[in-house]
Amino acid sequence: MPYLNQYLEGVKLPTMPEVAQSLVKTLNEDDVPFEKVRNAISKDPGLTAKLIRLANSARFGLPRAVSSLDDAISMVGLNQVRTLSLAACMSDAFPVIPGMSRTEYWTESMACAGFSQWLAKAVGVDVQQSWLTGFMARLGELIIGQKEPERVKEIERQPHHPGGRWERETEMLGFTEGEISAELARRWNFPPDIVQALAASSNPLAAKPFSRLGAIVHVATLLAEIGIEEHKDPEDTINTLPLEVLQALQLDHDWLRDNLPDVKLFTDTSGL
């Protein structure tokens, strides 16, 4: 997208820390050795401490306290620890944007990640990749805020209906935060599936080829917005979602309504 590349000229894009770069390389490996992930994370004491705090949070409900990185990996799981590590690195890589609440931003990102993981389980897509992609979906707005802080106020104008952020971004900029996030992911050497999903997240049915992960993140973003901002009941929430996207993912309306998690399950940002 030439216009997007032109937009990003002169913008100081965040640099991923060395530990994150090492972990990104393992995302394309089917069978990652325990030592490879552990050794990469252990080089960063601050990140290790964050992971231990995350593992001890109510989100995981572990039977005993975690006191070391090895404990965290054995009790939470290697893939999830890697995913959480990348999320923590990304949250550290971005500066605070004037006029934007850091807590509210990362709360919605965590909600999108949580709903993405939940939907991925239902449709048989990699759950950790889905969580990470959902978490990354809004990173592009931080780049918009860095380049044009005044635009963020208009993008976040209240009240707005679910999906309204994408509409305003497209109208004002010609592209969405998801497309910027995709370009970031591409430059950071994330797997192509994640790059394609982020690019498709605002309009998954227009993407060729169809990205199931992009459709999952689309639905998860809407669920996060509704859950945080509108507090609808499950029936009204599911009725708000785009039927064509649900059909493309083969998601049943009644199952979604009966199993929809409370957004509060996903919004613990204490580790970020």
N, C-alpha and C positions, 0 to 999 in steps of 0.2 A: 504494500500500500504506500505509494510514493508520498501522498500527503501526510500520512502518519510519520514517515521517516523525516520529512521536512519539519514537522511539528516538534520532533524530538531533538532537532539540531540545536546545539547550545545548551541543552538540558543536562545537568550533571546527574547521570543515572547512578543509582547506588551500586557499589561494588560488593559482591558477595564475599564474605570472609573465606579464608583458606579452608577452614573446616567444612563450610557449606559446599564449597566447590568439590571437595572430596566426597561428600555425601551424595551430591547430585550425580556424580559419575556412577555410583552404585545403583541408582534407580533403574538403569538399563540392564542390570545383572539379575538373572533369575535366582541364583543361589549365592547370596552374599555371605562371606565368612563373618562370623561373630566378631573376630578380632579386627577386621577391617573397619567396621562401624565403631566399635568400642575405641580403638586407637585414634580414630579421627576426632571423635568427640572429646576424649580425655585430654587432648592438647589444649583445650579451652576450659580453664577452671570455672569461669563465669557461666558458660553454657552448661557445664556439668551440674553446677549448683541449681540452675534454673530447672533442669530436667528432674532433679531430685525433688524440688518443690512441686513441680507438676505431678509427678508420680504420687506424691503424698496428698494431693488435692482430693476433694470429695468426688470429683469427676470419675476417678477410678475405683474408689471404695475398696482399696486393698486391705487384706486381713491384718497386715502389720505394717509398721512404718518402713519406708525405704531409706537407707542410709548411705548408699554408694551407687555409682553408675552401674556396676555389675548387677546389683540388686534391682535397679530400675529396669534394666534390659531383661532380666530373667522373669520379673513379675508383670511387667507391662507388655513386653514383646519387642523383639529386635526391630521389626518394621515400623511399629508405632513410635518407638524411641527415635528412630531415624527421621520420621515424619515430623514429630514434635521439635526435633533439633533444627530442622530446616525452617519451620515456622518461627521459632525463636530467633534464628539468625535474620530472617527477613524483617521481623518486627523491630529489631535493633538497627537494621540497615537504613531505615527511613526516618528522616527528621520529623519533628512535630510541625504540622501545617497550621499557620495562623487562622483562627476562626473555625477550626475543626477540632472536635473533642476526640482526643486519642482513645479514651476509654470507650466511647460510643462506636468509634470506627472499628476497633479490634473486637468489640463485643459482637457487632454484626458479622465481621469476618469469621469469628469462631462459630456463630450460629449457622452461617452458610456452609462452613466446613462440616459441622455436625450433621446437618440435613443432607449434605452430599453423601456422607458416609452411610447414613441410614438408607437413602434411596439406592445407593450402590449395592447394598446387601440384598435389596428386594429384586434387583434386575440382573444380578450376577456380574457386576463390574468390580474391579479391584478396589477394595474399600480404603486402603491407605492412600492410593493415588487419588481417589475421589476426594478424600478429606483435604489433602494438600492442594488440589486444584481449586476446591471451594474456598479454601483459606486465601488463595492468591487472587481470586476473582476481582477484588476491588483495589488491588495495588495500583492500578493505572490512575485512580483518582488522586492518589498521593503525588503522582507525577504532574497531573493537571494543577494540583494545588501549589506545587513548587514553581511551575511556569507561570500560572495565572491564578493567583490566590482569590481574586475577585470572582472568578468563574465558579469556584466551589460554592460560594454562597447561593448563587443562582441554581446550580445543580442540586443542592440540598434544600431548596426552597420548600417550605412546609405550608399546608399539608401536601403530600404527593401520594398518588396511588402506586401500588406495587408495579415496578417496571418503569415508573416515571423518570427515574434517574437516567436510564438508557435513552429514553426519548429526548430528554433535554440535552444530553451529551451529543447525540447524533445531530440535533437541530443546531447546536452552537458550534460544534467542532467538526462534524462530519464523520466521527467515529466514536466508539464507546471506551469506557475504562477497561473493559475486558480485552479489547483489541490492543490497548497499550500494555496490559498485563501480559498478553501473548508475546508481544515484542520483547518485553523484559525477559520472559521465560526463554525465548529463543536465544537471546544474547547471553543468558546465563547457562545455556546448554542443557536445559531441561529436556526430557524425552518429547519427541514429536507429538505423542498423544495428548500430553498436557498443553503444549503450545496450541494445537488445533482446537482443543476443547475450550480454552480461554477465548480464542478468537471467535468461536461460535456461540459463546455463552449468552449473548444478548438476543440472538435470533437463530436458534439451532436448526430450525426447519429450512433456512436458506443456505445452510452450509453444505457444500459438496466436496467430499462425501459426507454423509450424515455422521455426526459425532455423538455417540450415546453419552459419553462423558460430558460433552458440552450441553446436552439436553438436561442431564442430571444437575449440573451447576445452575442452569437457567431456572429450573423448578426450585432448587434449594435456595437460590437468591430470593425468589418471591416468597417462599415460606419464611425465610429469615426476616424479611421486611414486614410481612404481615404479623408474625409472632411478636416482634419487638415494638412495632408502631401501632398496630390496629387491634390486636388481641381478639380476633374473631373466634367463634367456636369452630370445631373441626369441620362441620358440614359447610359452613360459609367459607372457611379457608379453602377447602378443596374445590368448591364451586368457583372460586376466584382464579384458579390455575387454568392455563390454556389447554383445552381439551385435546387439541391436535398433538401437542407435545407429550401429554400423558399417554395418548394412544400410540405414538411412535415408540415410547418406552415400554408399552404394554403394562401400564400401571392401572390397576383396578380402582375405580372411585371409592367403592365401599371399603376396600382394604385400606386405602389411604386414610379415609375418615376414621375407621375403627382403630388404627394403629399409630396415628399421628403423634409424635412425641411433643412434649412441652418444650418450647424454645429454651427454657431455663436450664435444661439438661446440658446445653451446649455452650453456655455463655460465661464460663469461668475463665477470666483472663488473668488470673493471679500470677501465672507463670510467664506472662509476656510483658 
